[in-house]
Amino acid sequence: MPRLPGVNHQSALRAFRKAGFRVVRQGKHIILAKEGLMLSVPRGNPIDAVTMGGIIADAGMTIEHFKKLL
């Protein structure tokens, strides 16, 4: 699995929006949705690499694809 350094939550949101996700609600976590998939992105800066890797996997994306969207 390729390395994924910590990512700012705002950069992650931009990347997920490019992938077709939309913001459903915001609080301590930002909830995104797309075609039945729900993601929860914490408002951390930076988001831990392991946590971000799990969110990317839940989105059905690869880390390489996510990096291209950043």
PEURFEN-V265810 format. One record per residue. N is the residue number from 0. RES is the residue in one letter. SS is DSSP state (a for helix, b for strand, c for the rest). OMEGA is omega in degrees with one decimal (NA if undefined). D_FIRST is the distance of its C-alpha to the first C-alpha in Angstrom with 2 decimals. Layout:
BEGIN
n->N res->RES ss->SS omega->OMEGA d_first->D_FIRST
n->N res->RES ss->SS omega->OMEGA d_first->D_FIRST
END
This chain:
BEGIN
n->0 res->M ss->c omega->-178.8 d_first->0.00
n->1 res->P ss->c omega->179.6 d_first->3.82
n->2 res->R ss->c omega->176.3 d_first->6.56
n->3 res->L ss->c omega->179.2 d_first->8.93
n->4 res->P ss->c omega->177.3 d_first->12.38
n->5 res->G ss->c omega->-176.2 d_first->14.99
n->6 res->V ss->b omega->174.5 d_first->16.53
n->7 res->N ss->c omega->-176.5 d_first->20.24
n->8 res->H ss->a omega->178.9 d_first->21.19
n->9 res->Q ss->a omega->176.4 d_first->23.50
n->10 res->S ss->a omega->178.4 d_first->20.93
n->11 res->A ss->a omega->178.8 d_first->18.72
n->12 res->L ss->a omega->178.8 d_first->21.95
n->13 res->R ss->a omega->-179.3 d_first->22.77
n->14 res->A ss->a omega->179.8 d_first->19.47
n->15 res->F ss->a omega->176.5 d_first->19.93
n->16 res->R ss->a omega->176.0 d_first->23.58
n->17 res->K ss->a omega->-179.7 d_first->22.77
n->18 res->A ss->c omega->175.8 d_first->20.78
n->19 res->G ss->c omega->177.4 d_first->24.00
n->20 res->F ss->c omega->176.4 d_first->23.76
n->21 res->R ss->b omega->-179.5 d_first->26.94
n->22 res->V ss->b omega->179.1 d_first->27.87
n->23 res->V ss->b omega->176.7 d_first->29.82
n->24 res->R ss->b omega->-177.7 d_first->30.76
n->25 res->Q ss->b omega->177.1 d_first->30.12
n->26 res->G ss->c omega->173.8 d_first->30.73
n->27 res->K ss->c omega->174.5 d_first->28.61
n->28 res->H ss->b omega->176.7 d_first->25.73
n->29 res->I ss->b omega->-177.8 d_first->25.62
n->30 res->I ss->b omega->179.7 d_first->25.55
n->31 res->L ss->b omega->179.9 d_first->24.41
n->32 res->A ss->b omega->175.3 d_first->25.23
n->33 res->K ss->b omega->173.4 d_first->24.80
n->34 res->E ss->c omega->177.1 d_first->26.21
n->35 res->G ss->c omega->177.1 d_first->26.14
n->36 res->L ss->b omega->176.5 d_first->22.78
n->37 res->M ss->b omega->177.9 d_first->23.20
n->38 res->L ss->b omega->176.1 d_first->20.85
n->39 res->S ss->b omega->-178.4 d_first->21.79
n->40 res->V ss->b omega->179.4 d_first->20.75
n->41 res->P ss->b omega->178.3 d_first->22.19
n->42 res->R ss->c omega->179.6 d_first->24.38
n->43 res->G ss->c omega->176.3 d_first->22.67
n->44 res->N ss->c omega->-7.4 d_first->22.41
n->45 res->P ss->c omega->174.2 d_first->19.70
n->46 res->I ss->b omega->179.7 d_first->17.68
n->47 res->D ss->c omega->-177.0 d_first->15.46
n->48 res->A ss->a omega->180.0 d_first->11.75
n->49 res->V ss->a omega->177.8 d_first->11.07
n->50 res->T ss->a omega->-179.2 d_first->13.89
n->51 res->M ss->a omega->177.3 d_first->12.88
n->52 res->G ss->a omega->177.7 d_first->9.47
n->53 res->G ss->a omega->179.0 d_first->11.85
n->54 res->I ss->a omega->178.7 d_first->14.36
n->55 res->I ss->a omega->178.4 d_first->12.31
n->56 res->A ss->a omega->177.7 d_first->11.44
n->57 res->D ss->a omega->179.2 d_first->15.19
n->58 res->A ss->c omega->-179.8 d_first->16.16
n->59 res->G ss->c omega->-178.2 d_first->14.75
n->60 res->M ss->c omega->171.7 d_first->12.77
n->61 res->T ss->c omega->179.0 d_first->9.44
n->62 res->I ss->a omega->178.8 d_first->8.18
n->63 res->E ss->a omega->179.1 d_first->9.77
n->64 res->H ss->a omega->178.6 d_first->12.82
n->65 res->F ss->a omega->179.6 d_first->13.15
n->66 res->K ss->a omega->177.8 d_first->13.15
n->67 res->K ss->a omega->-179.7 d_first->15.84
n->68 res->L ss->a omega->179.7 d_first->17.84
n->69 res->L ss->c omega->NA d_first->17.96
END
